[in-house]
Amino acid sequence: MALDLYNGTTINRPLVGRSNKCIVRLFPSTRFTGNAMLHRVCEIIGLPAVYISTTGNRNPFDMIRAFFNALAQDMPYRDQALARGTPIKNFSGGVPEAMFGFRRPRNSY
């Protein structure tokens, strides 16, 4: 699995993963905020800045599974441009500046 990172530090759009009753939401950020266990996983896979919100069952196995389910939903910039019908040279793809606050965006899932 390859991730397209915005400015090499964060994901390019909000992602949601589910496993059993655990829901993990990943949001673009300028620094890491969230669960300490998932922070270690992010360090290992090379994702230095992401905001992580977890709800529901906090079983570690379900959290890890939901985290990777969320990452599996990420699409490369090229695929996003094709889905939107936009040429890749015109595709900014990046994160809207409003998403870079440390507050969780409302109604993003």
Order of alpha helices (4+ residues) and beta strands (2+ residues): beta-beta-alpha-beta-alpha-alpha
